[in-house]
Amino acid sequence: MEKASKQERREKVITVLNQARAMELQAISQYMNQHYDMDYGELAGKIKLIAIDEMRHAEMFAERVKEIGGEPVTGYDGKIAKGQPVDKIFSHDSVLEDDTIDTYNQFALVCRENGDSISMKIFEDIIEEEQIHFNYFDSVQEHIEKLGDNYLAKIAGTSSSTGLGNSGFAVTGDGV
């Protein structure tokens, strides 16, 4: 069996980094669309912060692609779910995050198998933040299912900008 060249191994890593970047770009579009569509105060504000986290992730993937000689992708292939009712948004997003965690774990293995521990670490670090996002979305969905309109009415009365900065959801510690 012929061993892959360094360039061939690097191309495999660039491929998964770019696939992850495209996933992040789609997540940004999805979450910002939900943020704009939703008038549920704090919930909308936190989705915006999660989108900012995804922007940071997309940038990390792009920077790594450039570092190892590739060209970062600038688009995505998937569709954005628009006009979702609030009681469907969080279950939808928790599935997206869960799928992302699974995919990124596979991508981290590709990086390891191809001798790129730096890219593997980037995936591992981002997986931790995606888990925080998943936990948040899953928790909100549970609250909506258990408390329904009472929960949503209480949240709708909060400002989407109250106490929220632009540093992202995972970075601020809101997800912990």
RASUL-V219162 format. One record per pair of residues at least 24 apart in sequence whose ideal C-beta (glycine too) atoms are under 10 Angstrom apart, sorted by the first residue. I is the first residue (numbers start at 1). J is the second residue. D is the distance in Angstrom with one decimal. If there is no record, write none. Layout:
I J D
I J D
//
This chain:
4 113 9.7
4 114 7.5
4 115 9.5
6 114 9.2
6 115 8.0
7 69 8.4
8 114 8.5
9 110 9.6
9 111 9.6
9 113 8.3
9 114 3.9
9 115 5.8
9 116 7.5
10 68 5.5
10 69 6.6
10 70 7.9
10 114 7.4
10 115 8.9
10 116 7.5
10 119 9.7
11 68 9.4
11 69 9.1
11 70 7.8
11 114 8.9
12 110 6.0
12 111 8.5
12 113 8.1
12 114 5.0
12 116 8.9
13 64 8.4
13 65 8.8
13 68 6.6
13 70 8.5
13 107 8.8
13 110 6.8
13 111 5.4
13 112 9.9
13 113 9.5
13 114 5.3
13 115 8.6
13 116 4.7
13 118 9.4
13 119 5.3
13 120 8.9
14 64 8.8
14 65 5.6
14 66 9.8
14 68 6.3
14 69 7.5
14 70 3.7
14 71 8.4
14 72 9.1
14 73 9.9
14 114 10.0
14 116 9.6
14 119 9.0
15 65 9.7
15 70 8.6
15 107 9.2
15 110 8.1
16 61 9.3
16 103 9.0
16 104 8.9
16 106 8.2
16 107 4.1
16 108 8.7
16 109 9.4
16 110 4.9
16 111 6.8
16 114 9.0
16 116 9.6
16 119 7.9
16 123 8.2
17 60 9.2
17 61 5.0
17 62 8.3
17 63 9.7
17 64 5.6
17 65 4.9
17 66 9.9
17 67 9.8
17 68 8.1
17 70 7.2
17 72 8.0
17 73 9.1
17 107 7.7
17 110 9.5
17 111 8.3
17 116 9.2
17 119 6.2
17 122 8.1
17 123 8.7
18 61 7.4
18 62 8.7
18 65 6.1
18 70 7.0
18 71 8.3
18 72 6.5
18 73 4.6
18 74 9.9
19 61 9.1
19 73 8.2
19 76 9.8
19 77 9.8
19 103 7.9
19 104 9.8
19 107 7.1
19 110 9.7
20 57 7.8
20 58 8.5
20 60 9.3
20 61 5.2
20 64 9.6
20 65 9.6
20 73 9.7
20 100 8.4
20 103 7.6
20 104 6.4
20 107 5.8
20 108 9.9
20 119 9.5
20 122 8.9
20 123 7.3
20 126 7.8
21 57 8.2
21 58 5.4
21 59 8.9
21 60 8.9
21 61 4.0
21 62 5.9
21 64 9.2
21 65 7.1
21 72 5.8
21 73 5.4
21 74 8.6
21 75 9.7
21 76 8.6
22 58 8.8
22 61 9.1
22 72 9.5
22 73 5.2
22 74 8.9
22 75 6.8
22 76 4.4
22 77 6.7
22 78 8.2
23 54 8.9
23 57 8.9
23 58 8.8
23 61 9.1
23 76 7.1
23 77 9.7
23 78 8.1
23 96 8.8
23 99 8.8
23 100 6.1
23 103 7.0
23 104 8.4
23 107 9.6
23 130 10.0
24 51 9.9
24 53 9.3
24 54 5.0
24 55 7.7
24 56 8.9
24 57 4.7
24 58 3.8
24 59 8.7
24 60 8.8
24 61 6.6
24 62 9.2
24 76 8.4
24 100 8.6
24 126 8.5
24 130 9.8
25 54 8.1
25 55 9.0
25 57 9.7
25 58 5.6
25 61 9.5
25 62 9.8
25 72 9.8
25 73 7.7
25 74 7.6
25 75 6.6
25 76 4.6
25 77 10.0
25 78 9.5
26 54 9.0
26 58 9.7
26 75 9.0
26 76 3.9
26 77 7.8
26 78 4.7
26 79 8.5
26 80 7.2
26 96 8.6
26 100 9.9
27 51 7.4
27 53 9.1
27 54 4.4
27 55 9.3
27 57 8.2
27 58 8.4
27 76 8.8
27 78 9.4
27 80 9.8
27 93 8.7
27 96 6.6
27 97 8.4
27 100 7.3
27 130 9.2
27 133 8.8
28 52 8.6
28 53 9.4
28 54 4.7
28 55 5.6
28 57 9.0
28 58 6.6
28 76 9.0
29 54 9.3
29 75 9.9
29 76 7.3
29 78 9.0
29 79 9.7
29 80 5.2
30 54 8.9
30 76 9.7
30 78 8.5
30 79 9.2
30 80 5.2
30 81 6.7
30 82 9.1
30 84 9.6
30 89 9.6
30 92 8.5
30 93 7.5
30 96 7.0
31 55 9.7
31 80 9.6
31 89 9.5
31 93 7.3
31 96 9.1
31 133 9.1
31 169 9.7
32 80 9.3
33 80 5.5
33 81 7.9
33 82 5.9
33 83 9.0
33 84 8.9
34 80 9.2
34 81 8.3
34 82 8.8
34 83 9.8
34 84 6.8
34 86 9.0
34 89 5.5
34 90 9.4
34 92 8.7
34 93 7.5
35 160 7.9
36 82 9.8
37 82 7.1
37 83 6.5
37 84 7.4
37 85 10.0
37 86 9.1
37 89 8.7
38 84 8.6
38 85 9.7
38 86 6.1
38 89 6.9
38 156 9.5
38 160 8.5
39 86 8.8
39 156 6.7
39 160 8.2
40 86 5.7
40 89 8.9
40 140 9.8
40 151 9.9
40 152 6.4
40 153 9.5
40 154 9.9
40 155 5.3
40 156 5.1
40 157 9.5
40 158 8.4
40 160 7.9
41 152 9.7
41 154 9.0
41 155 5.4
41 156 5.6
41 157 6.4
41 158 3.5
41 159 5.9
41 160 5.2
41 161 9.1
41 162 7.6
42 140 9.9
42 154 9.3
42 155 5.4
42 156 9.0
42 157 9.3
42 158 4.3
42 159 7.7
42 160 6.7
42 161 9.6
42 162 6.9
42 163 8.9
42 164 8.2
42 174 9.9
43 86 7.4
43 89 8.2
43 90 8.1
43 136 9.9
43 140 6.6
43 143 9.9
43 144 9.5
43 151 9.8
43 152 8.3
43 155 5.4
43 156 8.4
43 158 8.5
43 160 8.0
44 86 9.4
44 89 9.8
44 155 9.1
44 156 9.5
44 158 9.5
44 159 9.6
44 160 4.3
44 161 9.4
44 164 9.7
45 158 8.1
45 159 7.6
45 160 3.9
45 161 6.1
45 162 7.1
45 163 8.4
45 164 4.5
45 169 9.6
45 174 9.6
46 133 9.7
46 136 6.9
46 137 9.6
46 140 8.4
46 155 10.0
46 160 8.6
46 164 7.4
46 169 6.0
46 172 9.5
46 174 6.5
46 175 8.6
47 89 7.8
47 90 9.1
47 93 7.8
47 133 9.7
47 136 9.4
47 137 9.0
47 140 9.6
47 160 9.0
47 169 8.5
48 160 7.3
48 161 9.1
48 164 7.2
48 166 8.7
48 168 9.5
48 169 8.6
49 133 9.8
49 136 9.7
49 164 6.1
49 165 8.1
49 166 8.0
49 167 7.8
49 168 5.4
49 169 3.8
49 170 8.4
49 171 8.4
49 172 6.7
49 174 6.7
49 175 8.9
50 93 8.1
50 97 8.9
50 129 9.2
50 130 9.7
50 132 8.8
50 133 5.3
50 136 7.4
50 137 8.3
50 168 7.5
50 169 4.4
50 170 7.9
50 174 9.2
50 175 8.2
51 168 8.6
51 169 8.5
52 164 9.8
52 165 9.2
52 166 6.2
52 167 7.2
52 168 4.2
52 169 7.2
52 170 9.5
52 171 8.3
52 172 9.6
53 126 9.0
53 129 5.8
53 130 8.7
53 132 8.4
53 133 7.0
53 167 9.1
53 168 4.1
53 169 5.2
53 170 5.1
53 171 6.9
53 172 9.4
53 175 8.8
54 100 9.4
54 126 9.5
54 129 9.0
54 130 9.0
54 133 8.4
54 168 8.6
54 169 9.3
54 170 10.0
55 168 7.9
56 126 8.9
56 129 8.5
56 167 9.1
56 168 6.0
56 170 8.8
56 171 7.7
57 100 9.5
57 104 9.5
57 122 8.8
57 123 9.9
57 125 9.2
57 126 5.1
57 129 7.2
57 130 8.1
57 168 9.5
57 170 9.6
60 119 9.9
60 122 5.7
60 123 9.7
60 125 8.2
60 126 6.9
61 107 9.8
61 119 8.8
61 122 7.2
61 123 9.1
61 126 8.2
63 122 9.1
64 111 9.7
64 116 8.8
64 118 7.1
64 119 5.6
64 121 10.0
64 122 5.8
64 123 9.7
65 119 9.1
67 118 8.1
67 119 9.1
68 116 7.4
68 118 8.6
68 119 7.6
86 140 9.6
86 144 7.5
86 152 6.2
86 155 9.1
86 156 8.9
87 141 8.4
87 144 5.4
87 145 8.2
87 148 8.1
87 149 9.3
87 152 7.8
88 141 9.2
88 144 9.4
89 137 8.3
89 140 8.6
89 141 8.6
89 144 9.1
90 136 8.5
90 137 4.8
90 138 7.6
90 139 8.5
90 140 4.5
90 141 4.0
90 142 8.8
90 143 8.7
90 144 6.5
90 145 9.5
91 137 7.8
91 138 8.4
91 140 9.3
91 141 4.8
91 142 9.8
91 144 8.5
91 145 8.7
92 137 8.4
92 141 9.1
93 133 7.7
93 134 8.5
93 136 8.9
93 137 4.4
93 138 9.1
93 140 8.8
93 141 8.5
94 133 8.5
94 134 5.6
94 135 8.7
94 136 8.6
94 137 3.9
94 138 4.6
94 139 9.0
94 140 8.6
94 141 6.1
94 142 9.8
95 134 9.1
95 137 8.7
95 138 9.7
96 130 9.4
96 133 8.8
96 134 8.8
96 137 8.3
97 129 9.8
97 130 5.4
97 131 7.8
97 132 9.0
97 133 4.8
97 134 3.8
97 135 8.7
97 136 8.7
97 137 6.1
97 138 8.4
98 130 8.7
98 131 9.3
98 133 9.8
98 134 5.6
98 137 9.1
98 138 8.5
99 130 9.8
99 134 9.7
100 126 8.8
100 127 8.3
100 130 5.2
100 131 9.7
100 133 8.4
100 134 8.3
101 126 9.4
101 127 5.7
101 128 9.5
101 130 5.1
101 131 6.2
101 133 9.1
101 134 6.5
102 127 9.6
102 130 9.9
103 127 9.7
103 130 9.7
104 130 6.7
126 170 9.4
128 170 7.9
129 168 8.4
129 169 8.2
129 170 4.0
129 171 8.3
129 175 7.9
130 170 8.6
131 170 9.2
131 175 8.7
132 169 7.1
132 170 4.7
132 171 9.9
132 173 9.3
132 174 8.6
132 175 3.5
132 176 6.8
133 169 6.8
133 170 7.1
133 175 6.7
134 175 9.3
135 175 6.6
135 176 8.9
136 169 7.1
136 170 9.3
136 174 7.7
136 175 5.1
136 176 9.7
137 175 9.9
139 175 9.5
//
